[in-house]
């Protein structure tokens, strides 16, 4: 199967989902398969709740890389996959799965989407969403309180102890692996450029990323 794979990386709360959703809305959801790295946290069902809370979920080792790579390879080869669903209220995998059908456009979205060289080899377009730390923190705080039942104190503690240092050590350096860095979150001009590149791929036009600089 001929497909165009896009990696969308960036820190927590940077606006990665906004970029992904804009691509879907622009080209049509039937043409896009999305793999969300947050769903590939390792299954911690063998640990009790207290032990799960001690896991550093902002470190690359928290993810099931083998399963994620296997699923992406399957999609590239035209095979549907059963993407796991992660339950953030329990800090382990849900029993539910999401069926992801193959499509001409595949988006890999996640904190470490541009970290692994095997994943990068799949990608025709690599995007890093670069957003100011204070904005990212506010977004994360709001999300974790409203959607994941976290306390303000626990979110702040996690941000200081793991989110911020892991971002500096692992995520921010992946900017150098990007073809395109989107500043200030998902700004309109950058999104239009990305969509133009995706449409060119759908139309099988031989356009290079460098054509847009």
GROMACS elastic network, one bead per residue, 0.5 to 0.9 nm:
[ bonds ]
;  ai    aj funct       b0    kb
    1    75     6  0.86497   500
    1    76     6  0.64504   500
    1    77     6  0.55367   500
    1    78     6  0.53956   500
    1   102     6  0.87111   500
    1   103     6  0.87682   500
    1   104     6  0.79567   500
    2    76     6  0.75320   500
    2    77     6  0.82743   500
    2    78     6  0.85150   500
    2   104     6  0.66140   500
    3    75     6  0.89580   500
    3    76     6  0.65465   500
    3    77     6  0.88997   500
    3    78     6  0.89015   500
    3   102     6  0.88801   500
    3   103     6  0.70100   500
    3   105     6  0.56455   500
    3   106     6  0.70481   500
    3   201     6  0.85471   500
    3   202     6  0.86184   500
    4    76     6  0.87547   500
    4   103     6  0.89149   500
    4   104     6  0.60868   500
    4   106     6  0.61846   500
    4   107     6  0.85473   500
    4   122     6  0.87113   500
    4   123     6  0.72702   500
    4   124     6  0.60707   500
    4   125     6  0.79832   500
    4   198     6  0.78522   500
    4   201     6  0.67335   500
    4   202     6  0.80314   500
    5    76     6  0.83158   500
    5   104     6  0.83470   500
    5   105     6  0.59177   500
    5   107     6  0.59093   500
    5   108     6  0.74882   500
    5   122     6  0.63564   500
    5   124     6  0.54155   500
    5   125     6  0.66198   500
    5   126     6  0.85914   500
    6   105     6  0.75396   500
    6   106     6  0.61062   500
    6   108     6  0.61069   500
    6   109     6  0.83512   500
    6   122     6  0.83859   500
    6   123     6  0.53952   500
    6   124     6  0.60962   500
    6   126     6  0.57826   500
    6   127     6  0.74282   500
    6   198     6  0.88773   500
    7   106     6  0.85145   500
    7   107     6  0.58990   500
    7   109     6  0.60453   500
    7   110     6  0.81347   500
    7   113     6  0.58801   500
    7   114     6  0.66440   500
    7   119     6  0.84820   500
    7   120     6  0.75902   500
    7   122     6  0.89067   500
    7   123     6  0.62772   500
    7   124     6  0.82557   500
    7   125     6  0.63761   500
    7   127     6  0.58155   500
    7   128     6  0.81414   500
    7   178     6  0.86420   500
    8    16     6  0.61937   500
    8    17     6  0.85529   500
    8    19     6  0.77102   500
    8    20     6  0.74930   500
    8   107     6  0.71401   500
    8   108     6  0.60896   500
    8   110     6  0.64550   500
    8   111     6  0.82729   500
    8   112     6  0.89077   500
    8   113     6  0.62818   500
    8   114     6  0.76228   500
    8   125     6  0.87283   500
    8   126     6  0.63827   500
    8   128     6  0.59150   500
    8   129     6  0.72406   500
    9    14     6  0.88182   500
    9    16     6  0.64950   500
    9   108     6  0.83251   500
    9   109     6  0.60912   500
    9   110     6  0.52797   500
    9   111     6  0.52568   500
    9   112     6  0.61784   500
    9   113     6  0.51226   500
    9   114     6  0.61761   500
    9   115     6  0.88486   500
    9   126     6  0.80123   500
    9   127     6  0.61935   500
    9   129     6  0.61686   500
    9   130     6  0.88547   500
    9   171     6  0.81258   500
    9   174     6  0.82217   500
    9   175     6  0.85521   500
    9   178     6  0.86700   500
   10    13     6  0.81813   500
   10    14     6  0.59094   500
   10    15     6  0.77472   500
   10    16     6  0.65259   500
   10   109     6  0.89004   500
   10   110     6  0.71422   500
   10   111     6  0.53697   500
   10   112     6  0.75642   500
   10   113     6  0.82052   500
   10   114     6  0.88569   500
   10   127     6  0.83847   500
   10   128     6  0.53481   500
   10   130     6  0.61877   500
   10   131     6  0.80508   500
   10   167     6  0.88985   500
   10   171     6  0.67320   500
   10   172     6  0.73957   500
   10   174     6  0.84735   500
   10   175     6  0.83067   500
   11    14     6  0.53281   500
   11    15     6  0.84089   500
   11    16     6  0.83340   500
   11   110     6  0.84886   500
   11   111     6  0.56968   500
   11   112     6  0.86517   500
   11   128     6  0.89369   500
   11   129     6  0.76515   500
   11   130     6  0.75092   500
   11   131     6  0.77546   500
   11   133     6  0.85681   500
   11   136     6  0.73877   500
   11   163     6  0.88363   500
   11   167     6  0.64622   500
   11   171     6  0.65207   500
   11   172     6  0.74306   500
   12    15     6  0.80876   500
   12    16     6  0.84718   500
   12   110     6  0.87795   500
   12   111     6  0.67404   500
   12   136     6  0.62353   500
   12   137     6  0.77692   500
   12   139     6  0.83443   500
   12   140     6  0.66936   500
   12   163     6  0.79990   500
   12   167     6  0.84047   500
   13    16     6  0.75828   500
   13    17     6  0.89258   500
   13   131     6  0.81001   500
   13   133     6  0.88881   500
   13   135     6  0.75291   500
   13   137     6  0.68499   500
   13   138     6  0.80208   500
   13   139     6  0.53885   500
   13   140     6  0.54877   500
   13   143     6  0.87398   500
   14    17     6  0.85664   500
   14    18     6  0.89826   500
   14   129     6  0.61213   500
   14   130     6  0.63589   500
   14   131     6  0.51044   500
   14   132     6  0.78448   500
   14   133     6  0.84381   500
   14   135     6  0.77684   500
   14   136     6  0.54523   500
   14   139     6  0.82505   500
   14   184     6  0.84799   500
   14   185     6  0.58063   500
   14   186     6  0.82583   500
   15    18     6  0.51839   500
   15    19     6  0.66256   500
   15    20     6  0.89096   500
   15   129     6  0.65946   500
   15   130     6  0.83545   500
   15   131     6  0.76542   500
   15   136     6  0.84139   500
   15   185     6  0.54469   500
   15   186     6  0.60196   500
   16    19     6  0.52889   500
   16    20     6  0.63789   500
   16    21     6  0.86841   500
   16   109     6  0.68106   500
   16   110     6  0.74267   500
   16   111     6  0.86366   500
   16   128     6  0.82800   500
   16   129     6  0.62849   500
   16   185     6  0.80648   500
   16   186     6  0.77576   500
   17    21     6  0.59265   500
   17    22     6  0.83920   500
   17   109     6  0.74829   500
   17   110     6  0.88860   500
   18    21     6  0.51505   500
   18    22     6  0.60711   500
   18    23     6  0.86716   500
   18   185     6  0.86398   500
   18   186     6  0.65513   500
   19    22     6  0.51642   500
   19    23     6  0.63771   500
   19    24     6  0.88046   500
   19   129     6  0.83265   500
   19   185     6  0.87794   500
   19   186     6  0.61093   500
   19   191     6  0.68924   500
   19   194     6  0.88407   500
   20    23     6  0.52311   500
   20    24     6  0.63794   500
   20    25     6  0.87385   500
   20    34     6  0.81495   500
   20   107     6  0.71209   500
   20   108     6  0.88603   500
   20   109     6  0.74422   500
   21    24     6  0.50157   500
   21    25     6  0.60659   500
   21    26     6  0.84511   500
   22    25     6  0.50828   500
   22    26     6  0.59637   500
   22    27     6  0.86204   500
   22   191     6  0.73826   500
   22   195     6  0.81080   500
   23    26     6  0.51507   500
   23    27     6  0.61865   500
   23    28     6  0.79297   500
   23    29     6  0.86388   500
   23    32     6  0.81808   500
   23   107     6  0.89530   500
   23   191     6  0.80905   500
   23   194     6  0.78745   500
   23   195     6  0.61475   500
   23   198     6  0.79650   500
   24    27     6  0.55842   500
   24    28     6  0.52624   500
   24    29     6  0.50355   500
   24    30     6  0.83952   500
   24    31     6  0.77728   500
   24    32     6  0.62510   500
   24    33     6  0.89319   500
   25    28     6  0.54574   500
   25    29     6  0.66957   500
   26    29     6  0.85818   500
   26   195     6  0.69247   500
   26   199     6  0.88681   500
   27    30     6  0.83933   500
   27    31     6  0.67305   500
   27    32     6  0.78179   500
   27   195     6  0.78387   500
   27   198     6  0.80570   500
   27   199     6  0.71836   500
   27   202     6  0.88467   500
   28    31     6  0.56290   500
   28    32     6  0.70163   500
   29    32     6  0.52830   500
   29    33     6  0.77729   500
   30    33     6  0.79015   500
   30   103     6  0.71907   500
   31   102     6  0.86212   500
   31   103     6  0.52269   500
   31   104     6  0.57362   500
   31   105     6  0.59483   500
   31   106     6  0.84857   500
   31   202     6  0.89834   500
   32   101     6  0.88349   500
   32   102     6  0.80130   500
   32   103     6  0.53848   500
   32   104     6  0.65156   500
   32   106     6  0.56595   500
   32   107     6  0.71285   500
   33    75     6  0.81983   500
   33   100     6  0.63186   500
   33   101     6  0.64520   500
   33   102     6  0.61310   500
   33   103     6  0.54701   500
   33   104     6  0.78653   500
   33   105     6  0.62026   500
   33   107     6  0.62200   500
   33   108     6  0.86714   500
   34   100     6  0.73016   500
   34   105     6  0.84751   500
   34   106     6  0.58129   500
   34   108     6  0.61059   500
   34   109     6  0.74047   500
   35    38     6  0.89723   500
   35    39     6  0.82728   500
   35    68     6  0.82036   500
   35    71     6  0.84591   500
   35    72     6  0.76404   500
   35    83     6  0.74858   500
   35   100     6  0.79572   500
   35   106     6  0.75490   500
   35   107     6  0.61387   500
   35   109     6  0.62671   500
   35   110     6  0.85867   500
   36    39     6  0.58140   500
   36    40     6  0.75205   500
   36    83     6  0.85004   500
   36   107     6  0.81964   500
   36   108     6  0.61123   500
   36   110     6  0.60724   500
   37    40     6  0.52670   500
   37    41     6  0.75137   500
   37    63     6  0.79216   500
   37    68     6  0.75780   500
   37   108     6  0.71875   500
   37   109     6  0.59651   500
   37   111     6  0.74309   500
   37   112     6  0.78912   500
   37   113     6  0.74255   500
   38    41     6  0.61010   500
   38    63     6  0.81211   500
   38    85     6  0.85095   500
   38    86     6  0.73132   500
   38   109     6  0.83362   500
   38   110     6  0.64599   500
   38   111     6  0.81009   500
   39    42     6  0.88409   500
   39    63     6  0.87607   500
   39    83     6  0.72671   500
   39    84     6  0.57177   500
   39    85     6  0.50968   500
   39    86     6  0.50588   500
   39    87     6  0.86888   500
   39    93     6  0.80346   500
   40    43     6  0.83072   500
   40    62     6  0.86823   500
   40    63     6  0.56340   500
   40    64     6  0.55075   500
   40    65     6  0.74804   500
   40    67     6  0.76132   500
   40    68     6  0.65642   500
   40    83     6  0.79644   500
   40    84     6  0.65620   500
   40    85     6  0.76475   500
   40    86     6  0.73091   500
   40    93     6  0.85465   500
   41    44     6  0.85211   500
   41    57     6  0.78634   500
   41    61     6  0.89074   500
   41    62     6  0.57354   500
   41    64     6  0.57406   500
   41    65     6  0.86528   500
   41    84     6  0.89591   500
   41    86     6  0.70311   500
   41    92     6  0.77909   500
   41    93     6  0.76633   500
   42    61     6  0.85831   500
   42    62     6  0.59348   500
   42    63     6  0.51104   500
   42    64     6  0.50065   500
   42    65     6  0.87185   500
   42    92     6  0.75648   500
   42    93     6  0.76712   500
   43    46     6  0.79108   500
   43    63     6  0.88526   500
   43    64     6  0.81696   500
   43    86     6  0.84183   500
   43    91     6  0.85690   500
   43    92     6  0.54282   500
   43    93     6  0.53432   500
   43    94     6  0.88837   500
   44    47     6  0.55675   500
   44    48     6  0.82992   500
   44    52     6  0.67656   500
   44    91     6  0.71572   500
   44    92     6  0.50327   500
   44    93     6  0.71593   500
   45    48     6  0.74993   500
   45    52     6  0.87376   500
   45    91     6  0.85020   500
   45    92     6  0.58492   500
   45    93     6  0.72588   500
   47    50     6  0.80463   500
   47    51     6  0.58334   500
   47    52     6  0.60900   500
   48    51     6  0.53487   500
   48    52     6  0.62713   500
   48    53     6  0.88684   500
   49    52     6  0.50942   500
   49    53     6  0.63521   500
   49    54     6  0.89910   500
   49    90     6  0.71982   500
   49    91     6  0.76112   500
   50    53     6  0.53103   500
   50    54     6  0.68510   500
   51    54     6  0.53634   500
   51    55     6  0.70330   500
   52    55     6  0.54321   500
   52    56     6  0.89416   500
   52    90     6  0.84183   500
   52    91     6  0.62693   500
   52    92     6  0.79374   500
   53    56     6  0.81853   500
   53    91     6  0.73473   500
   54    57     6  0.88320   500
   55    58     6  0.87986   500
   55    62     6  0.77058   500
   56    59     6  0.58182   500
   56    61     6  0.84764   500
   56    62     6  0.68087   500
   56   158     6  0.88217   500
   56   162     6  0.66996   500
   56   163     6  0.87512   500
   57    60     6  0.79173   500
   57    61     6  0.81869   500
   57    62     6  0.53909   500
   57    63     6  0.81316   500
   57   162     6  0.80992   500
   57   163     6  0.84419   500
   58    61     6  0.84803   500
   58    62     6  0.70820   500
   58   111     6  0.85285   500
   58   162     6  0.62459   500
   58   163     6  0.57205   500
   58   164     6  0.89072   500
   58   166     6  0.60766   500
   58   167     6  0.78390   500
   59    62     6  0.56980   500
   59    63     6  0.80995   500
   59   162     6  0.79466   500
   59   163     6  0.85107   500
   59   166     6  0.61781   500
   59   167     6  0.87826   500
   59   170     6  0.79246   500
   60    63     6  0.59855   500
   60    65     6  0.87229   500
   60   111     6  0.88560   500
   60   112     6  0.70920   500
   60   115     6  0.87699   500
   60   166     6  0.87622   500
   60   170     6  0.79004   500
   61    64     6  0.77527   500
   61    65     6  0.83770   500
   62    65     6  0.89615   500
   63    66     6  0.87879   500
   63    68     6  0.86215   500
   64    67     6  0.57019   500
   64    68     6  0.64432   500
   64    69     6  0.88696   500
   65    68     6  0.50777   500
   65    69     6  0.60798   500
   65    70     6  0.84619   500
   65   116     6  0.89839   500
   66    69     6  0.52706   500
   66    70     6  0.61022   500
   66    71     6  0.86637   500
   67    70     6  0.50188   500
   67    71     6  0.61795   500
   67    72     6  0.86727   500
   68    71     6  0.51856   500
   68    72     6  0.62598   500
   68    73     6  0.86423   500
   68    83     6  0.84948   500
   69    72     6  0.51330   500
   69    73     6  0.60911   500
   69    74     6  0.85256   500
   69   118     6  0.79024   500
   69   119     6  0.68889   500
   70    73     6  0.52204   500
   70    74     6  0.62221   500
   70    75     6  0.87954   500
   71    74     6  0.50354   500
   71    75     6  0.62755   500
   71    76     6  0.86581   500
   71    79     6  0.86935   500
   71    80     6  0.82649   500
   71    81     6  0.59590   500
   71    82     6  0.80096   500
   71    83     6  0.77092   500
   72    75     6  0.51195   500
   72    76     6  0.61827   500
   72    77     6  0.85992   500
   72    81     6  0.84562   500
   72   106     6  0.84589   500
   72   108     6  0.83709   500
   72   119     6  0.83225   500
   72   122     6  0.83375   500
   73    76     6  0.51026   500
   73    77     6  0.62550   500
   73    78     6  0.87749   500
   73    79     6  0.86173   500
   73   122     6  0.82512   500
   74    77     6  0.50534   500
   74    78     6  0.63398   500
   74    79     6  0.50389   500
   74    80     6  0.68710   500
   74    81     6  0.70277   500
   74   102     6  0.83525   500
   75    80     6  0.59717   500
   75    81     6  0.70200   500
   75   100     6  0.82458   500
   75   101     6  0.73315   500
   75   102     6  0.50578   500
   75   103     6  0.76586   500
   75   106     6  0.79054   500
   76    79     6  0.73816   500
   76   102     6  0.72485   500
   76   103     6  0.84687   500
   76   104     6  0.87825   500
   76   106     6  0.80198   500
   76   122     6  0.83394   500
   77   102     6  0.81580   500
   78   101     6  0.81408   500
   78   102     6  0.52595   500
   78   103     6  0.76409   500
   79   101     6  0.70656   500
   79   102     6  0.59386   500
   80    99     6  0.69950   500
   80   100     6  0.56118   500
   80   102     6  0.55157   500
   81    98     6  0.81318   500
   81    99     6  0.59009   500
   81   100     6  0.53388   500
   81   101     6  0.66896   500
   81   102     6  0.82190   500
   82    97     6  0.57417   500
   82    98     6  0.54786   500
   82   100     6  0.62325   500
   82   101     6  0.88866   500
   83    96     6  0.89677   500
   83    97     6  0.54763   500
   83    99     6  0.62143   500
   83   100     6  0.66700   500
   84    93     6  0.70507   500
   84    94     6  0.73734   500
   84    95     6  0.80152   500
   84    96     6  0.67847   500
   84    98     6  0.63717   500
   84    99     6  0.89290   500
   85    92     6  0.89987   500
   85    93     6  0.59459   500
   85    94     6  0.54603   500
   85    95     6  0.74629   500
   85    96     6  0.59342   500
   85    97     6  0.54592   500
   85    98     6  0.69923   500
   86    90     6  0.87107   500
   86    91     6  0.74121   500
   86    92     6  0.59876   500
   86    94     6  0.54010   500
   86    95     6  0.87798   500
   86    96     6  0.85797   500
   87    90     6  0.55974   500
   87    91     6  0.58075   500
   87    92     6  0.55746   500
   87    93     6  0.55294   500
   87    94     6  0.53708   500
   87   148     6  0.89097   500
   88    92     6  0.68282   500
   88    93     6  0.83428   500
   88   147     6  0.88249   500
   88   148     6  0.60528   500
   88   149     6  0.88026   500
   89    92     6  0.82215   500
   89   147     6  0.88082   500
   89   148     6  0.56133   500
   89   149     6  0.67758   500
   89   150     6  0.83870   500
   90    93     6  0.81669   500
   90    94     6  0.87204   500
   93    96     6  0.82132   500
   94    97     6  0.76655   500
  100   103     6  0.89779   500
  102   105     6  0.84004   500
  102   106     6  0.78799   500
  103   106     6  0.65066   500
  104   201     6  0.89308   500
  104   202     6  0.72824   500
  105   198     6  0.78960   500
  105   201     6  0.86358   500
  105   202     6  0.79353   500
  106   123     6  0.89230   500
  107   123     6  0.89806   500
  108   113     6  0.64563   500
  108   119     6  0.88256   500
  108   123     6  0.87586   500
  109   112     6  0.83466   500
  109   113     6  0.60569   500
  110   114     6  0.84154   500
  111   114     6  0.80854   500
  111   115     6  0.86323   500
  111   167     6  0.86479   500
  111   171     6  0.65677   500
  112   115     6  0.50474   500
  112   116     6  0.74728   500
  112   170     6  0.77535   500
  112   171     6  0.62281   500
  112   174     6  0.79095   500
  113   116     6  0.71697   500
  113   119     6  0.73215   500
  113   120     6  0.78319   500
  113   126     6  0.87099   500
  113   174     6  0.87450   500
  114   117     6  0.75607   500
  114   119     6  0.72023   500
  114   120     6  0.60365   500
  114   126     6  0.71830   500
  114   127     6  0.82591   500
  114   128     6  0.81243   500
  114   171     6  0.83804   500
  114   174     6  0.58860   500
  114   175     6  0.80557   500
  114   177     6  0.63807   500
  114   178     6  0.72974   500
  115   118     6  0.89765   500
  115   119     6  0.78722   500
  115   120     6  0.76243   500
  115   170     6  0.76910   500
  115   171     6  0.75035   500
  115   173     6  0.87008   500
  115   174     6  0.59721   500
  115   177     6  0.79265   500
  116   119     6  0.54233   500
  116   120     6  0.63163   500
  116   121     6  0.88364   500
  117   121     6  0.61623   500
  117   122     6  0.89338   500
  118   121     6  0.52435   500
  118   122     6  0.70115   500
  119   122     6  0.54333   500
  119   123     6  0.69709   500
  120   123     6  0.51871   500
  120   124     6  0.83405   500
  120   125     6  0.89668   500
  120   126     6  0.76716   500
  120   177     6  0.83012   500
  121   124     6  0.80330   500
  123   126     6  0.64438   500
  125   178     6  0.79170   500
  125   179     6  0.64253   500
  125   180     6  0.79840   500
  125   194     6  0.89062   500
  125   197     6  0.86664   500
  125   198     6  0.88914   500
  125   209     6  0.76254   500
  126   177     6  0.72821   500
  126   179     6  0.51629   500
  126   180     6  0.64933   500
  126   181     6  0.87011   500
  127   175     6  0.83577   500
  127   177     6  0.85853   500
  127   178     6  0.52716   500
  127   179     6  0.60831   500
  127   181     6  0.58729   500
  127   182     6  0.72709   500
  127   194     6  0.88256   500
  128   174     6  0.78687   500
  128   175     6  0.59970   500
  128   177     6  0.84765   500
  128   178     6  0.58488   500
  128   179     6  0.80633   500
  128   180     6  0.63795   500
  128   182     6  0.61471   500
  128   183     6  0.86079   500
  129   175     6  0.87342   500
  129   180     6  0.85577   500
  129   181     6  0.59264   500
  129   183     6  0.64187   500
  129   184     6  0.78599   500
  129   185     6  0.57860   500
  129   186     6  0.69873   500
  130   172     6  0.85951   500
  130   175     6  0.85090   500
  130   181     6  0.66075   500
  130   182     6  0.57537   500
  130   184     6  0.60858   500
  130   185     6  0.57717   500
  130   186     6  0.85491   500
  131   134     6  0.85654   500
  131   135     6  0.69473   500
  131   136     6  0.66201   500
  131   182     6  0.83161   500
  131   183     6  0.62385   500
  131   186     6  0.85772   500
  132   135     6  0.55172   500
  132   136     6  0.63728   500
  132   137     6  0.88138   500
  132   183     6  0.87850   500
  132   184     6  0.68552   500
  132   185     6  0.81162   500
  133   136     6  0.50441   500
  133   137     6  0.60763   500
  133   138     6  0.86567   500
  133   164     6  0.87005   500
  134   137     6  0.51259   500
  134   138     6  0.62557   500
  134   139     6  0.86752   500
  135   138     6  0.52401   500
  135   139     6  0.62483   500
  135   140     6  0.86294   500
  136   139     6  0.52248   500
  136   140     6  0.61561   500
  136   141     6  0.85807   500
  137   140     6  0.50878   500
  137   141     6  0.60245   500
  137   142     6  0.86083   500
  137   156     6  0.87550   500
  137   159     6  0.77718   500
  138   141     6  0.50843   500
  138   142     6  0.62220   500
  138   143     6  0.86002   500
  139   142     6  0.52595   500
  139   143     6  0.61377   500
  139   144     6  0.86075   500
  140   143     6  0.50770   500
  140   144     6  0.59669   500
  140   145     6  0.84457   500
  140   155     6  0.81022   500
  141   144     6  0.54101   500
  141   145     6  0.62040   500
  141   146     6  0.85405   500
  141   150     6  0.87649   500
  141   152     6  0.70613   500
  141   155     6  0.62480   500
  141   156     6  0.76890   500
  142   145     6  0.54206   500
  142   146     6  0.60308   500
  142   147     6  0.81454   500
  142   152     6  0.89501   500
  143   146     6  0.53061   500
  143   147     6  0.54374   500
  143   148     6  0.70454   500
  143   150     6  0.89995   500
  144   147     6  0.54982   500
  144   149     6  0.63784   500
  144   150     6  0.55154   500
  144   151     6  0.79936   500
  144   152     6  0.85105   500
  144   155     6  0.70846   500
  145   148     6  0.58158   500
  145   149     6  0.50943   500
  145   151     6  0.60551   500
  145   152     6  0.68454   500
  145   155     6  0.80105   500
  146   149     6  0.61077   500
  146   150     6  0.77303   500
  147   150     6  0.81753   500
  150   153     6  0.83456   500
  150   154     6  0.65710   500
  150   155     6  0.66932   500
  151   154     6  0.53047   500
  151   155     6  0.63808   500
  151   156     6  0.87615   500
  152   155     6  0.52763   500
  152   156     6  0.62580   500
  152   157     6  0.86189   500
  153   156     6  0.52676   500
  153   157     6  0.61124   500
  153   158     6  0.86318   500
  154   157     6  0.50551   500
  154   158     6  0.60984   500
  154   159     6  0.85040   500
  155   158     6  0.52152   500
  155   159     6  0.61022   500
  155   160     6  0.87104   500
  156   159     6  0.50637   500
  156   160     6  0.62488   500
  156   161     6  0.85886   500
  157   160     6  0.53387   500
  157   161     6  0.60613   500
  157   162     6  0.83173   500
  158   161     6  0.51816   500
  158   162     6  0.55722   500
  158   163     6  0.62641   500
  158   164     6  0.85833   500
  159   162     6  0.56787   500
  159   164     6  0.56633   500
  159   165     6  0.84069   500
  160   163     6  0.64320   500
  160   164     6  0.58343   500
  160   165     6  0.74615   500
  161   164     6  0.70710   500
  161   165     6  0.69936   500
  161   166     6  0.88311   500
  162   165     6  0.55135   500
  162   166     6  0.57273   500
  162   167     6  0.82331   500
  163   166     6  0.53938   500
  163   167     6  0.60153   500
  163   168     6  0.87087   500
  164   167     6  0.51519   500
  164   168     6  0.63397   500
  164   169     6  0.87131   500
  165   168     6  0.51547   500
  165   169     6  0.61138   500
  165   170     6  0.84942   500
  166   169     6  0.50219   500
  166   170     6  0.56844   500
  166   171     6  0.70004   500
  166   172     6  0.89324   500
  167   170     6  0.55380   500
  167   172     6  0.58364   500
  167   173     6  0.85700   500
  168   171     6  0.62702   500
  168   172     6  0.55109   500
  168   173     6  0.73362   500
  169   172     6  0.70110   500
  169   173     6  0.71023   500
  170   173     6  0.60667   500
  170   174     6  0.71151   500
  171   174     6  0.55298   500
  171   175     6  0.77528   500
  172   175     6  0.59153   500
  172   176     6  0.86541   500
  173   176     6  0.62845   500
  173   177     6  0.81703   500
  174   177     6  0.52574   500
  174   178     6  0.70383   500
  175   178     6  0.53293   500
  175   179     6  0.86480   500
  175   180     6  0.86799   500
  175   181     6  0.70808   500
  176   179     6  0.82579   500
  178   181     6  0.64651   500
  179   209     6  0.70180   500
  179   210     6  0.84416   500
  180   190     6  0.86318   500
  180   194     6  0.86036   500
  180   209     6  0.81457   500
  181   190     6  0.86155   500
  182   185     6  0.63371   500
  182   186     6  0.64497   500
  182   187     6  0.72089   500
  182   190     6  0.61179   500
  182   191     6  0.82433   500
  183   186     6  0.72624   500
  183   187     6  0.72736   500
  183   190     6  0.83164   500
  184   187     6  0.65887   500
  186   189     6  0.87211   500
  186   190     6  0.70701   500
  186   191     6  0.66137   500
  187   190     6  0.56419   500
  187   191     6  0.62893   500
  187   192     6  0.88122   500
  188   191     6  0.50586   500
  188   192     6  0.61083   500
  188   193     6  0.86321   500
  189   192     6  0.52311   500
  189   193     6  0.63797   500
  189   194     6  0.88337   500
  190   193     6  0.50875   500
  190   194     6  0.63009   500
  190   195     6  0.87095   500
  191   194     6  0.50622   500
  191   195     6  0.61494   500
  191   196     6  0.85397   500
  192   195     6  0.51325   500
  192   196     6  0.61116   500
  192   197     6  0.86678   500
  193   196     6  0.51283   500
  193   197     6  0.63623   500
  193   198     6  0.87739   500
  193   212     6  0.72495   500
  194   197     6  0.51457   500
  194   198     6  0.62823   500
  194   199     6  0.86712   500
  195   199     6  0.60324   500
  195   200     6  0.84267   500
  196   199     6  0.51449   500
  196   200     6  0.61036   500
  196   201     6  0.86896   500
  197   200     6  0.50639   500
  197   201     6  0.63876   500
  197   202     6  0.87919   500
  197   207     6  0.74129   500
  197   208     6  0.81742   500
  197   209     6  0.74130   500
  197   212     6  0.86731   500
  198   201     6  0.50755   500
  198   202     6  0.62820   500
  198   203     6  0.86302   500
  199   203     6  0.60862   500
  199   204     6  0.84172   500
  199   205     6  0.86140   500
  200   203     6  0.50470   500
  200   204     6  0.60494   500
  200   205     6  0.50967   500
  200   206     6  0.74068   500
  200   207     6  0.67591   500
  201   205     6  0.58777   500
  201   206     6  0.74425   500
  201   207     6  0.77688   500
  202   205     6  0.76822   500
  204   207     6  0.87209   500
  207   210     6  0.84350   500
  207   211     6  0.68854   500
  208   211     6  0.54175   500
  208   212     6  0.77950   500
  209   212     6  0.58458   500
  209   213     6  0.75954   500
  210   213     6  0.54988   500
